[in-house]
């Protein structure tokens, strides 16, 4: 897996990389298959990237380039062969996860302008055609700073792609490095945001999160814009986005996807950091506008604002949270304001492209909820780089799932297939 340099963390470069997962400082043994092929050696039925049978998950631009955390594609297919040709805007060597139907994730590094064979008759499980029928193929980008460009999709000669209908409910997560999966084993596919969306089951999810970004619209750790601006655009704040689009990114066409039913917002740790010099007033104003922006684009969406966690410190013979420094009272008061009669009788909405606010002119029911993260993680759920461990991410996702179940009456439909990869460890020695 491509582990990004500290330059990438601050949005300055993604050129210094190493093909290693460091697990507690030690290289993890991996066995990613080499899937690149010479397509001239195969007889394919080829579909263009704009084929209606291909469903794009997350945010993709007009060039079919992916952005933000854990974007992907999904489709059904006949036969036992699936290959994808990637465009030249693919981050060379980016790690992707892919799976057949409800089987486990498989990981491989893919190349710019290369064709990769993901499913063949030799692939374990490719001959299993039930109970999920037709067989489905799903691919997700794991590396938060990297992306892929789809050029075409191939199946065996005489076989076909089949469009798989979207699930009937949708979640959007807006955040920073904590949501994007920074420092978890498989980054985007080990993040709590992914675990929430996939763990609910039968749910479409999109993770609009990028490390280092602030809510406030200013430079933070090399990110030139904040989420109060960038959420309204297709691309993230990465170096590759600046290479492709400079200061003129494509606005996100919200009509391309059905509205989210629930929007989870977890952002503010970078605003809180004194390095970025964001005032409390500026942060709350930006967070308020993000929520107003969501309501403007998706008036029926329910918004869940999470309290921040900032790690722990040792105090004498115990550990205490740094959370009291994380705008605790200010976030809660903002949540109360959104639920006040003064706001609900004529809600204010915001457009991050025009930078204008307006009133809807009609009363709405309460739609903003508060999720208190206190007590979910302990000091050993935060890694040395101040981000959740894999276990910490699982705990956050699990608690959020229960919150959503109790608050919105959403049932769980993920009842067997793997969500998080390589988290299965146990003890077989009862006598130690």
ZAMARGU-4260 file (C-alpha; in steps of 0.2 Angstrom, whole numbers, plus 5000, padded with zeros to 4 digits):
<rodrens>
0) 5000/5000/5000 | 5006/5017/4996 | 5011/5026/5012 | 5011/5045/5009 | 5025/5056/5014
5) 5023/5070/5027 | 5023/5082/5012 | 5007/5074/5006 | 4999/5076/5023 | 5001/5095/5021
10) 4994/5094/5003 | 5011/5099/4995 | 5016/5084/4986 | 5012/5066/4983 | 5028/5061/4974
15) 5037/5054/4989 | 5029/5037/4993 | 5034/5019/4999 | 5025/5003/4995 | 5024/4998/5014
20) 5010/4997/5027 | 5019/5001/5044 | 5010/4993/5058 | 5015/4999/5074 | 5032/5004/5066
25) 5035/4987/5058 | 5032/4983/5040 | 5016/4972/5038 | 5017/4957/5027 | 5006/4959/5012
30) 5003/4949/4996 | 4994/4960/4984 | 4992/4952/4967 | 5000/4960/4951 | 4984/4962/4941
35) 4991/4972/4926 | 4989/4964/4909 | 4992/4967/4890 | 4974/4969/4884 | 4980/4964/4866
40) 4982/4946/4873 | 4963/4945/4877 | 4947/4945/4868 | 4936/4957/4877 | 4918/4965/4876
45) 4923/4983/4881 | 4912/4996/4888 | 4916/5015/4888 | 4918/5024/4904 | 4901/5033/4902
50) 4891/5016/4900 | 4875/5017/4909 | 4879/5000/4917 | 4893/5008/4928 | 4888/5016/4944
55) 4900/5029/4951 | 4901/5030/4970 | 4907/5046/4978 | 4913/5061/4968 | 4920/5060/4951
60) 4923/5074/4939 | 4918/5076/4920 | 4935/5067/4915 | 4929/5052/4926 | 4943/5056/4939
65) 4939/5051/4957 | 4941/5063/4972 | 4940/5063/4991 | 4940/5047/5001 | 4935/5030/4996
70) 4926/5034/4979 | 4922/5019/4968 | 4913/5010/4954 | 4900/4996/4955 | 4891/4985/4942
75) 4884/4968/4939 | 4892/4956/4926 | 4890/4939/4917 | 4904/4927/4915 | 4920/4926/4925
80) 4931/4940/4918 | 4932/4959/4923 | 4946/4971/4918 | 4947/4990/4919 | 4958/5001/4909
85) 4964/5017/4919 | 4967/5034/4911 | 4983/5044/4912 | 4976/5055/4927 | 4976/5039/4938
90) 4989/5041/4952 | 5002/5029/4947 | 5003/5015/4960 | 4987/5019/4969 | 4980/5005/4980
95) 4963/5000/4976 | 4952/4987/4985 | 4940/4976/4975 | 4928/4963/4978 | 4916/4950/4970
100) 4898/4951/4977 | 4899/4948/4996 | 4916/4941/4996 | 4931/4948/5005 | 4941/4963/4999
105) 4956/4960/4988 | 4969/4974/4986 | 4981/4978/4972 | 4991/4993/4965 | 4985/5000/4948
110) 4995/5010/4936 | 4991/5025/4925 | 4986/5021/4907 | 4986/5002/4912 | 4974/4988/4910
115) 4971/4977/4926 | 4963/4960/4926 | 4953/4959/4943 | 4942/4944/4939 | 4946/4929/4929
120) 4942/4910/4930 | 4957/4908/4942 | 4950/4921/4954 | 4944/4912/4970 | 4925/4914/4970
125) 4923/4919/4952 | 4912/4904/4949 | 4900/4907/4963 | 4884/4914/4956 | 4872/4913/4971
130) 4864/4920/4981 | 4869/4937/4974 | 4864/4936/4956 | 4870/4943/4945 | 4888/4943/4952
135) 4893/4961/4956 | 4910/4969/4955 | 4915/4984/4967 | 4931/4994/4967 | 4936/5007/4979
140) 4951/5019/4980 | 4960/5017/4997 | 4973/5031/4997 | 4965/5048/5002 | 4977/5058/4992
145) 4976/5048/4976 | 4963/5044/4963 | 4959/5035/4948 | 4953/5039/4930 | 4942/5026/4922
150) 4945/5024/4903 | 4935/5008/4900 | 4928/4992/4908 | 4930/4975/4900 | 4921/4958/4901
155) 4924/4942/4891 | 4918/4941/4873 | 4900/4937/4873 | 4897/4943/4891 | 4890/4959/4897
160) 4889/4972/4911 | 4872/4974/4921 | 4867/4990/4930 | 4864/4987/4948 | 4851/4999/4956
165) 4857/5010/4969 | 4852/5007/4987 | 4837/5017/4994 | 4845/5027/5007 | 4861/5038/5007
170) 4874/5045/5019 | 4886/5059/5016 | 4901/5062/5028 | 4910/5079/5028 | 4926/5080/5037
175) 4945/5080/5038 | 4959/5067/5041 | 4949/5059/5055 | 4935/5054/5042 | 4946/5051/5027
180) 4956/5037/5036 | 4973/5045/5038 | 4985/5033/5047 | 4972/5018/5047 | 4979/5002/5039
185) 4969/5004/5022 | 4966/5022/5024 | 4949/5026/5016 | 4943/5008/5018 | 4948/5007/5036
190) 4941/5024/5041 | 4926/5026/5053 | 4916/5035/5039 | 4918/5020/5027 | 4914/5008/5041
195) 4898/5018/5045 | 4892/5018/5027 | 4896/5000/5023 | 4892/4994/5040 | 4874/5000/5039
200) 4872/4989/5024 | 4860/4993/5009 | 4866/5011/5010 | 4875/5022/4997 | 4889/5033/5005
205) 4900/5047/5000 | 4915/5053/5010 | 4919/5071/5007 | 4934/5072/5018 | 4953/5077/5016
210) 4967/5078/5029 | 4972/5095/5035 | 4957/5104/5029 | 4948/5117/5040 | 4930/5121/5041
215) 4936/5139/5039 | 4940/5145/5021 | 4958/5148/5023 | 4975/5139/5021 | 4977/5125/5034
220) 4992/5113/5033 | 4994/5117/5014 | 4975/5115/5010 | 4971/5131/5001 | 4953/5131/5005
225) 4941/5126/5019 | 4926/5114/5018 | 4914/5129/5019 | 4920/5132/5001 | 4927/5115/4995
230) 4912/5104/4999 | 4903/5113/4985 | 4916/5107/4972 | 4919/5091/4964 | 4938/5089/4968
235) 4947/5090/4985 | 4961/5101/4990 | 4975/5089/4985 | 4991/5093/4975 | 4984/5083/4960
240) 4968/5094/4961 | 4979/5110/4959 | 4988/5102/4945 | 4972/5098/4935 | 4962/5113/4940
245) 4972/5126/4947 | 4960/5139/4955 | 4946/5134/4944 | 4939/5117/4950 | 4922/5110/4944
250) 4907/5114/4955 | 4899/5098/4961 | 4883/5095/4952 | 4871/5090/4966 | 4858/5084/4953
255) 4870/5070/4948 | 4865/5060/4963 | 4849/5059/4974 | 4850/5069/4990 | 4858/5062/5005
260) 4846/5056/5019 | 4858/5059/5033 | 4874/5070/5033 | 4887/5067/5046 | 4899/5082/5050
265) 4915/5079/5059 | 4927/5094/5057 | 4936/5106/5067 | 4952/5098/5074 | 4963/5108/5061
270) 4953/5124/5065 | 4957/5121/5084 | 4976/5119/5081 | 4984/5135/5085 | 4996/5133/5070
275) 4982/5138/5058 | 4976/5153/5068 | 4957/5151/5066 | 4947/5160/5079 | 4932/5152/5087
280) 4920/5165/5079 | 4927/5161/5062 | 4926/5142/5065 | 4908/5142/5071 | 4903/5154/5056
285) 4911/5141/5044 | 4903/5126/5052 | 4886/5135/5052 | 4887/5139/5034 | 4892/5121/5030
290) 4876/5116/5038 | 4866/5129/5030 | 4874/5124/5013 | 4868/5106/5016 | 4851/5112/5020
295) 4851/5122/5004 | 4856/5108/4993 | 4846/5094/5002 | 4832/5102/5012 | 4825/5085/5018
300) 4842/5079/5024 | 4845/5076/5043 | 4862/5083/5049 | 4872/5075/5063 | 4886/5086/5070
305) 4899/5077/5080 | 4908/5084/5095 | 4927/5084/5092 | 4940/5073/5100 | 4958/5079/5101
310) 4967/5064/5109 | 4972/5061/5127 | 4986/5066/5139 | 4993/5057/5154 | 4989/5066/5170
315) 4998/5058/5185 | 4992/5040/5186 | 4978/5041/5173 | 4974/5048/5156 | 4962/5063/5152
320) 4954/5069/5136 | 4959/5085/5127 | 4942/5087/5121 | 4937/5102/5132 | 4948/5112/5120
325) 4938/5107/5105 | 4925/5121/5104 | 4913/5110/5115 | 4901/5123/5121 | 4902/5133/5105
330) 4897/5118/5094 | 4883/5113/5106 | 4876/5131/5106 | 4876/5131/5087 | 4866/5115/5087
335) 4854/5123/5099 | 4852/5138/5088 | 4848/5127/5073 | 4834/5120/5083 | 4827/5136/5089
340) 4811/5144/5083 | 4820/5159/5077 | 4830/5148/5064 | 4816/5135/5060 | 4803/5148/5056
345) 4813/5155/5041 | 4829/5145/5039 | 4845/5152/5031 | 4853/5143/5018 | 4871/5145/5010
350) 4879/5143/4993 | 4897/5140/4993 | 4900/5144/4975 | 4890/5161/4975 | 4895/5164/4993
355) 4877/5170/4996 | 4865/5167/5010 | 4846/5168/5008 | 4830/5163/5018 | 4819/5149/5012
360) 4804/5158/5017 | 4795/5143/5025 | 4796/5135/5041 | 4805/5118/5043 | 4805/5104/5056
365) 4821/5102/5066 | 4835/5093/5056 | 4851/5096/5066 | 4856/5083/5079 | 4871/5082/5091
370) 4882/5067/5093 | 4893/5067/5108 | 4909/5057/5105 | 4914/5057/5124 | 4918/5040/5130
375) 4919/5031/5114 | 4938/5030/5112 | 4951/5029/5126 | 4969/5034/5125 | 4975/5018/5117
380) 4962/5020/5103 | 4973/5035/5096 | 4989/5031/5087 | 5005/5041/5089 | 5000/5052/5075
385) 4985/5058/5084 | 4972/5048/5073 | 4961/5034/5077 | 4969/5016/5076 | 4959/5003/5066
390) 4950/4998/5082 | 4946/5016/5086 | 4939/5019/5069 | 4928/5003/5072 | 4922/5010/5088
395) 4917/5026/5081 | 4908/5018/5067 | 4899/5006/5078 | 4893/5020/5090 | 4887/5030/5076
400) 4877/5016/5068 | 4868/5013/5084 | 4864/5032/5086 | 4857/5032/5068 | 4847/5016/5072
405) 4839/5024/5087 | 4837/5042/5081 | 4831/5038/5063 | 4825/5020/5065 | 4837/5014/5051
410) 4839/4995/5052 | 4855/4986/5050 | 4857/4976/5033 | 4875/4972/5033 | 4873/4954/5040
415) 4889/4944/5035 | 4900/4951/5021 | 4917/4959/5027 | 4917/4977/5030 | 4934/4980/5038
420) 4949/4970/5030 | 4962/4961/5041 | 4954/4965/5058 | 4951/4946/5062 | 4964/4941/5075
425) 4962/4930/5090 | 4970/4918/5102 | 4971/4900/5099 | 4981/4896/5115 | 4970/4893/5130
430) 4985/4888/5142 | 4996/4903/5142
</rodrens>
